[in-house]
Amino acid sequence: MKFGRTVRKLREEQEMSIAEFARRVGISPTYLAPIEREVFPPPAEEKIVKIAKALDQDPDELLALAGRVATDLQTIIRKNPSSTARLLRAVRAMGSDSIEKIAGNAEKAKGGSRRAAPAKKTKAKKAKKKARR
């Protein structure tokens, strides 16, 4: 499913008007409406992150739907291109549960915290699947 359709579906599931949603995100409804209809391309990363937060979704999921990768991830890839590429290729065939375990272990090893909860990812994936039907 595409970015705009997913945003619209998630917004409607929360029974939020386009005017209210646009206000929360900081863009005009006349700009948001064509994005939801796939007439305009997805907005910039900063706005996509705000959209994700307003919809209680994982920003990385919506960025991926928009065909983008978060700036912080691009920086990580540029800093360690070979190692990062090797890691991503190694986990490519794994399921999301296995990848989540690896990510959790890596975060524990560095003493960090998770960026997004798996429940939010699941919610966005369910919305994508429903919209495909």
Secondary structure, DSSP 8 states (H G I E B T S, - for coil): --HHHHHHHHHHHTT--HHHHHHHHTS-HHHHHHHHTTSS----HHHHHHHHHHTT--HHHHHHHTT---HHHHHHHHHSHHHHHHHHHHHTTS-HHHHHHHHHHHHHHHT---SS-HHHHHHHHHHHHHHH-
